[in-house]
Amino acid sequence: MSVPAPFIIHQLSSTDAHLMEGMLTMFGEAFADVETYGKARPGKAYFERLLGSDYFIGLVALKNGIVEGGLAAYELRKFEQERSEIYIYDLAVADGHRREGIATALIQELKQIARARGAYVIFVQADFGDEPAIALYTRLGVREDVLHFDIAVPPDEGGAG
């Protein structure tokens, strides 16, 4: 039996637009949604601002310099207390590199970042039927069954109120 190649976890910074591009490509393939993650991709300046912000957290798992896993999260500062929550927006591992501990390592690194930022919880959603994700999150946290609603934003009619 072969041993998987080692990986490193890297937190993205404003100079890592190329790695953000790699993460988006990997997300598109892993989620079988290449159009969403590739069609209207932002430019380098947008990535530099996002990756340099204090609210976005991007982590990648690199093997031989190639993005094989990624995590995109947002820090949500609370209003009722001086604390924050971290929301994992996307987490994926490339098909050929699953079951190597990459997703767990990404979450463990996020826990360290959350602690340093004073966050008190990390939360994530999983889709019904996504058994690998549900199993991972069940091992790492407490399940809450909630309802999720998308509220559409009307298109801009060209004038500001």
Summary of the structure (lengths in Angstrom):
residues: 161
radius of gyration: 16.9
end to end distance: 64.4
largest distance: 64.4
contacts: 386
relative contact order: 0.14
helix: 35%
strand: 25%
